[in-house]
């Protein structure tokens, strides 16, 4: 599913475009997913499953950020 979306973006905007980079960069994708999960958690009333998913994505972001600072 995601590969098809990435291919569609690359075909539409080109392989070296900013939109292609944003959907193929794992660092960028985790940010978009965290934003989507945060919005979903807000609208769903904060169910436990969404809280866990949002926390996991947030920790993923923090780990990526820390790895950049520590390198």
PyMOL commands that set and color helices and strands:
alter all, ss='L'
color gray80, all
select helices_A, chain A and resi 2-13+18-24+26-44+48-70
alter helices_A, ss='H'
color red, helices_A
deselect
rebuild
show_as cartoon
